[in-house]
Amino acid sequence: MGLTERALEQTAQAQAKAGGQVPIFEVDPFWPKTMNNLVFGQTIGLGVDEKDQVWIIHRGNDPTNLDGTEYATPPANAKEYYRPGETKVSECCDPAPPVVAFDQGGNVVHSWGGPSLHPDWPDSNHGIIVDHKGHVWIGGNGGPDAHILKFTREGKFVQMFGKKGGRNVDGKPVPNSNDMENFGRVAKVFIDVKANEAYVADGYYNKRVAVVDVDSGKIKRYWGAYGNKPDDSPMGRYDPKAPLAQQFRTPVHCAEVSNDGFVYVCDRPNDRVQVFTKEGKFVKEKQFFPDTLSDGSVWDIAFSRDPQQRFLYMADGANEHVYIIDRNSLEVVSQFGTGGRGPGQFRGVHSIAVDSKGNIYTTETYTGKRLQKFVYKGMGAPQRGVPWPTK
């Protein structure tokens, strides 16, 4: 039985247990509004603030992230399109600023970022969130990046936690999952408003969840898989036939805190979610489609907006679906999306977030390079495939 057939069977069984009603969605093919002659690179961060503004961060300022044909002014490394002395070869296109925020109408309300904004701008960025004080957090994710940056909504620098290059030893970046000062190519940050703490999915070099003070950036505690002390020893590739790994594999891709105080961690290459208390005590785990190799199945999660947060929404950028998961049982009860480039399809669905109305937003990496909106339509029968509007 293949991945798809097994998924359909498991979904049907779990949905029957859940009583038949699940959140349903429709893609909005007209959202956001187009940014004329501006394009996104790999879109690898997504957050919704208290104003329901939708924030994304992408890698368009990295010339390796766009094909030479996407530039009005081709970069020097696009040799087949670039000739020395040429400044502009066509009207289309220019990379959009790395940080872009949209209002509910799909209009751009903020756009800024890049190496010219701050000398410690990451070599590569990953993850974005706006905290309860109106500060925008960005994770450093390039080779030497060991830091997190904070800005105002308008792009004014506020603070840096960790140090760019702080992971370097003898000029080369190395992991150190027990470092109390620096991070290891951060994937994502979650803000626990009541505790004034930030949960850092750390990351692409490190193998841990790190909890930091929102104001000082001091690392207060951290843990690895099962609450173990992180170990940076090489683990080899994930093997679905092997016993479950006692450490996270990189990247540790998300660490999200539920209203009832549990921390849900995306152990992406191990195809699993692990659940902890806020102090790092292991509670339970669930593998999702454990035959998924390479990039893994568990890319990002968000919670439904009902007070009990009955459902998890999970982005799977390998199999190209968004899953609706019963949070109590951790069983998949519905899903939408397929691989492709049309509305409601995905190519590298990477990040997921939910606004106050329950609408879902997704971003795509690799060649997907976009932001999509899925409108919450209430409760109904499970979905499958592209969630086209019914009217």
C-alpha positions as CSV (number, residue, x, y, z in Angstrom):
1,M,0.0,0.0,0.0
2,G,1.4,3.4,-1.0
3,L,1.5,6.6,1.0
4,T,-1.6,8.0,-0.6
5,E,-3.7,4.8,-0.2
6,R,-2.5,4.5,3.4
7,A,-3.3,8.1,4.1
8,L,-6.9,7.7,2.7
9,E,-7.5,4.7,4.9
10,Q,-6.1,6.3,8.0
11,T,-8.1,9.5,7.4
12,A,-11.3,7.6,6.9
13,Q,-10.9,5.7,10.2
14,A,-9.9,8.7,12.2
15,Q,-12.7,10.8,10.8
16,A,-15.3,8.2,11.7
17,K,-14.0,8.3,15.3
18,A,-14.2,12.1,15.3
19,G,-17.9,12.1,14.6
20,G,-17.8,13.3,11.0
21,Q,-17.4,17.1,11.3
22,V,-14.1,18.7,10.6
23,P,-13.0,22.2,9.6
24,I,-13.4,22.8,5.9
25,F,-11.7,25.4,3.6
26,E,-11.8,27.0,0.2
27,V,-8.8,28.5,-1.6
28,D,-9.0,32.2,-2.4
29,P,-7.3,32.4,-5.8
30,F,-7.4,36.2,-5.8
31,W,-5.5,36.7,-2.6
32,P,-3.1,38.4,-2.1
33,K,-3.1,41.1,-4.6
34,T,-0.3,41.0,-7.1
35,M,2.9,43.0,-6.6
36,N,3.6,44.2,-10.1
37,N,7.1,43.2,-11.4
38,L,8.1,42.0,-8.0
39,V,8.7,38.3,-7.2
40,F,9.3,36.2,-4.1
41,G,12.2,33.8,-3.6
42,Q,11.8,30.7,-1.5
43,T,9.1,31.8,1.0
44,I,10.2,30.3,4.2
45,G,8.5,32.2,7.0
46,L,4.9,33.1,7.8
47,G,3.1,34.7,10.8
48,V,-0.2,36.5,11.5
49,D,-0.2,39.3,14.0
50,E,-2.9,40.6,16.4
51,K,-4.2,42.9,13.6
52,D,-4.7,39.9,11.3
53,Q,-1.9,41.2,9.1
54,V,-0.1,38.4,7.3
55,W,3.7,38.6,7.4
56,I,6.0,36.6,5.2
57,I,9.8,36.4,4.7
58,H,11.5,35.1,1.6
59,R,14.9,34.7,0.1
60,G,14.6,36.9,-3.0
61,N,17.6,38.9,-2.0
62,D,19.7,35.8,-2.4
63,P,20.7,35.5,-6.1
64,T,20.8,31.7,-5.9
65,N,17.1,31.6,-5.0
66,L,15.8,33.0,-8.3
67,D,16.3,31.9,-11.8
68,G,18.2,34.4,-14.0
69,T,15.1,34.8,-16.1
70,E,13.2,36.2,-13.1
71,Y,15.4,39.3,-12.9
72,A,15.1,42.6,-14.7
73,T,18.7,43.1,-13.7
74,P,20.3,39.6,-13.7
75,P,22.8,39.0,-10.9
76,A,26.4,38.3,-11.9
77,N,26.1,34.6,-11.1
78,A,23.4,34.2,-13.8
79,K,26.0,34.1,-16.4
80,E,23.8,33.0,-19.3
81,Y,21.6,36.1,-18.8
82,Y,24.1,38.6,-17.4
83,R,26.6,40.6,-19.4
84,P,29.0,43.0,-17.6
85,G,27.9,46.6,-17.7
86,E,24.2,45.8,-18.2
87,T,22.0,47.3,-15.5
88,K,18.6,46.4,-16.7
89,V,17.5,44.0,-19.5
90,S,13.7,44.1,-19.1
91,E,10.8,45.4,-17.1
92,C,10.4,42.2,-15.2
93,C,11.3,41.5,-12.5
94,D,12.9,42.6,-9.3
95,P,12.9,40.6,-6.0
96,A,10.4,42.0,-3.4
97,P,11.9,43.1,-0.1
98,P,12.6,40.1,2.1
99,V,9.8,41.0,4.6
100,V,6.3,41.8,3.3
101,A,3.1,42.2,5.3
102,F,-0.4,42.1,3.8
103,D,-3.7,43.3,5.3
104,Q,-6.9,41.2,5.1
105,G,-7.7,42.7,1.7
106,G,-4.4,41.4,0.3
107,N,-2.8,44.8,0.1
108,V,0.9,45.3,1.0
109,V,1.1,47.3,4.3
110,H,4.8,46.8,5.1
111,S,7.9,45.8,3.1
112,W,11.5,46.0,4.1
113,G,14.7,44.1,4.9
114,G,17.9,42.8,3.4
115,P,21.6,43.3,4.0
116,S,21.4,47.1,3.4
117,L,19.0,47.4,6.4
118,H,21.4,46.0,9.0
119,P,25.0,44.8,8.9
120,D,24.0,41.6,10.7
121,W,21.2,40.7,8.4
122,P,21.3,36.9,8.1
123,D,23.1,35.2,5.2
124,S,19.8,33.4,4.8
125,N,16.6,34.0,6.8
126,H,14.0,31.5,8.1
127,G,10.8,32.1,10.1
128,I,9.0,35.3,11.0
129,I,6.7,36.3,13.9
130,V,5.3,39.5,15.4
131,D,5.3,39.5,19.2
132,H,2.8,41.1,21.6
133,K,5.0,44.2,21.8
134,G,4.8,44.7,18.0
135,H,8.3,43.5,17.3
136,V,9.1,41.4,14.3
137,W,11.4,38.4,14.9
138,I,13.5,36.9,12.1
139,G,15.7,33.8,12.4
140,G,19.2,33.6,10.9
141,N,19.5,30.5,8.8
142,G,22.6,30.8,6.6
143,G,25.8,28.9,7.2
144,P,27.4,31.2,9.9
145,D,24.1,32.4,11.3
146,A,23.6,31.8,15.0
147,H,21.3,34.7,15.8
148,I,17.8,36.1,15.9
149,L,17.0,39.7,14.9
150,K,14.1,41.9,16.2
151,F,12.7,44.9,14.3
152,T,9.7,47.2,14.6
153,R,6.9,46.7,12.1
154,E,8.4,49.5,10.0
155,G,11.8,47.8,9.8
156,K,13.8,49.7,12.5
157,F,16.3,47.5,14.3
158,V,15.6,46.7,17.9
159,Q,17.7,43.9,19.2
160,M,19.8,40.9,18.4
161,F,20.0,37.6,20.3
162,G,23.0,35.4,19.6
163,K,25.7,36.5,17.2
164,K,26.2,36.3,13.5
165,G,29.1,34.0,13.0
166,G,28.8,32.8,16.6
167,R,28.7,29.2,15.4
168,N,32.1,29.4,13.7
169,V,35.0,27.4,14.8
170,D,38.3,27.8,12.9
171,G,36.3,29.7,10.3
172,K,33.7,27.0,9.8
173,P,30.2,26.8,11.2
174,V,29.6,23.8,13.5
175,P,26.6,22.7,15.6
176,N,26.5,23.1,19.4
177,S,23.1,22.2,20.8
178,N,24.2,22.9,24.3
179,D,25.3,26.5,23.7
180,M,23.7,29.0,26.1
181,E,24.7,32.1,24.0
182,N,24.1,31.3,20.3
183,F,21.7,29.4,18.1
184,G,22.3,27.0,15.2
185,R,20.4,28.2,12.1
186,V,17.0,29.0,13.6
187,A,13.9,27.6,11.8
188,K,11.1,29.3,13.6
189,V,10.1,31.2,16.8
190,F,6.8,31.0,18.8
191,I,5.9,33.6,21.4
192,D,4.3,32.6,24.7
193,V,2.7,35.9,25.6
194,K,1.7,35.1,29.2
195,A,5.1,33.8,30.2
196,N,7.0,36.4,28.1
197,E,9.0,33.6,26.6
198,A,10.0,32.6,23.0
199,Y,10.3,29.0,21.9
200,V,13.0,28.6,19.3
201,A,13.0,25.7,16.9
202,D,16.8,25.4,16.8
203,G,17.2,24.4,14.1
204,Y,19.1,23.5,10.9
205,Y,22.5,22.9,12.8
206,N,21.3,22.4,16.3
207,K,18.9,19.7,17.5
208,R,16.8,21.3,20.2
209,V,14.0,23.5,21.4
210,A,15.4,26.6,23.2
211,V,13.3,28.8,25.4
212,V,14.4,32.4,25.7
213,D,13.3,35.5,27.6
214,V,11.5,37.8,25.2
215,D,13.2,40.9,26.5
216,S,16.8,39.8,27.2
217,G,17.1,36.9,24.8
218,K,18.7,34.8,27.6
219,I,18.3,31.1,27.0
220,K,16.4,29.8,30.1
221,R,16.1,26.1,29.2
222,Y,16.4,23.8,26.3
223,W,15.9,20.1,25.4
224,G,16.2,17.5,22.7
225,A,14.0,14.6,21.6
226,Y,12.1,12.9,24.5
227,G,13.5,15.6,26.8
228,N,17.0,14.2,26.4
229,K,20.1,16.4,26.5
230,P,20.8,17.2,22.8
231,D,23.7,15.3,21.2
232,D,25.2,16.6,18.0
233,S,26.8,13.3,16.9
234,P,26.1,12.4,13.3
235,M,22.9,10.2,13.0
236,G,22.9,9.2,9.3
237,R,19.8,9.3,7.2
238,Y,16.4,8.5,8.5
239,D,15.4,4.9,8.0
240,P,11.7,4.0,8.5
241,K,12.6,0.5,9.4
242,A,15.0,1.5,12.2
243,P,14.0,2.1,15.8
244,L,12.8,5.7,16.5
245,A,15.7,8.1,16.9
246,Q,16.4,9.3,20.5
247,Q,17.5,12.6,19.1
248,F,15.9,15.1,16.8
249,R,17.2,15.2,13.3
250,T,17.9,18.5,11.6
251,P,16.0,20.5,10.9
252,V,14.0,20.9,14.1
253,H,11.4,22.9,12.2
254,C,8.8,24.2,14.6
255,A,7.9,24.4,18.3
256,E,4.4,25.7,18.9
257,V,2.6,26.1,22.3
258,S,-1.1,25.3,22.7
259,N,-3.5,27.2,24.9
260,D,-3.4,24.4,27.4
261,G,0.4,24.6,27.7
262,F,1.8,21.8,25.6
263,V,4.7,22.3,23.2
264,Y,4.3,20.6,19.8
265,V,7.7,20.1,18.0
266,C,8.1,19.4,14.3
267,D,10.9,16.8,14.0
268,R,10.7,17.0,10.3
269,P,13.2,14.4,8.9
270,N,11.9,11.9,11.5
271,D,8.3,12.3,10.2
272,R,7.0,13.0,13.7
273,V,5.5,15.4,16.2
274,Q,6.7,15.2,19.7
275,V,4.7,16.8,22.5
276,F,6.2,18.2,25.7
277,T,5.3,20.3,28.8
278,K,6.6,23.8,28.8
279,E,9.5,22.5,31.0
280,G,10.5,20.0,28.4
281,K,9.0,16.8,29.9
282,F,8.1,14.4,27.1
283,V,4.3,13.6,26.9
284,K,3.7,11.7,23.6
285,E,4.6,11.5,20.0
286,K,3.1,10.6,16.6
287,Q,4.7,9.7,13.3
288,F,3.0,10.9,10.2
289,F,3.4,8.9,7.0
290,P,6.7,7.4,8.2
291,D,7.7,6.1,4.8
292,T,8.4,9.7,3.7
293,L,12.1,10.1,3.2
294,S,14.5,13.0,2.4
295,D,12.7,16.2,3.5
296,G,10.2,14.4,5.8
297,S,6.5,15.0,6.3
298,V,6.2,17.3,9.4
299,W,7.1,20.8,8.2
300,D,5.0,23.1,10.2
301,I,1.9,23.2,12.4
302,A,-0.7,25.7,13.6
303,F,-3.7,25.4,15.8
304,S,-7.4,25.8,15.0
305,R,-8.9,29.0,16.5
306,D,-11.6,27.5,18.7
307,P,-10.8,27.9,22.5
308,Q,-10.0,24.2,22.9
309,Q,-7.9,24.1,19.8
310,R,-9.4,20.8,18.8
311,F,-7.4,20.5,15.6
312,L,-3.8,20.9,14.4
313,Y,-3.1,22.0,10.9
314,M,0.1,20.5,9.5
315,A,2.0,21.4,6.4
316,D,3.7,18.5,4.5
317,G,6.0,19.9,1.8
318,A,7.1,16.5,0.7
319,N,3.7,14.9,0.0
320,E,2.2,18.3,-0.7
321,H,-0.8,18.3,1.6
322,V,-2.2,20.3,4.5
323,Y,-3.6,17.8,7.1
324,I,-6.3,18.5,9.6
325,I,-5.4,16.5,12.7
326,D,-7.5,15.7,15.8
327,R,-5.3,17.2,18.5
328,N,-6.4,14.7,21.2
329,S,-5.7,11.5,19.2
330,L,-3.1,13.0,16.7
331,E,-5.0,11.2,13.9
332,V,-5.4,12.8,10.5
333,V,-9.2,13.5,9.9
334,S,-9.0,15.5,6.7
335,Q,-6.6,17.0,4.2
336,F,-6.5,19.3,1.3
337,G,-4.1,20.3,-1.5
338,T,-2.1,18.3,-4.1
339,G,1.2,18.8,-5.8
340,G,1.1,21.4,-8.5
341,R,1.2,25.1,-9.3
342,G,-2.4,26.1,-9.5
343,P,-4.5,27.7,-6.7
344,G,-4.9,25.2,-3.9
345,Q,-1.9,23.1,-5.0
346,F,1.5,23.1,-3.5
347,R,5.2,22.9,-4.5
348,G,7.1,22.7,-1.2
349,V,4.4,23.9,1.2
350,H,6.6,25.1,4.0
351,S,4.8,27.3,6.6
352,I,1.3,27.5,7.9
353,A,-0.5,30.1,10.1
354,V,-4.1,30.9,11.1
355,D,-5.8,34.3,11.6
356,S,-8.5,35.2,14.1
357,K,-11.3,34.1,11.8
358,G,-9.9,30.7,11.3
359,N,-8.5,31.2,7.8
360,I,-5.4,29.3,6.9
361,Y,-2.3,30.8,5.1
362,T,0.5,28.8,3.6
363,T,3.8,29.6,2.0
364,E,5.9,27.6,-0.4
365,T,9.7,27.1,-0.7
366,Y,11.8,25.6,-3.5
367,T,10.1,26.5,-6.8
368,G,6.7,27.3,-5.2
369,K,7.7,30.7,-4.0
370,R,4.3,32.1,-3.0
371,L,1.7,32.8,-0.3
372,Q,-1.9,31.3,-0.4
373,K,-5.0,31.8,1.6
374,F,-7.6,29.2,2.4
375,V,-10.9,30.6,3.7
376,Y,-12.5,28.8,6.7
377,K,-16.0,27.7,5.8
378,G,-17.2,26.1,9.0
379,M,-17.5,22.5,9.9
380,G,-18.4,19.7,7.4
381,A,-17.4,16.5,5.8
382,P,-13.7,15.7,5.2
383,Q,-12.0,17.1,2.2
384,R,-9.5,15.8,-0.2
385,G,-7.8,17.4,-3.2
386,V,-7.9,21.0,-4.2
387,P,-10.5,22.9,-2.1
388,W,-12.0,25.0,-4.9
389,P,-14.7,27.6,-4.1
390,T,-18.2,26.1,-4.4
391,K,-19.7,29.3,-5.8
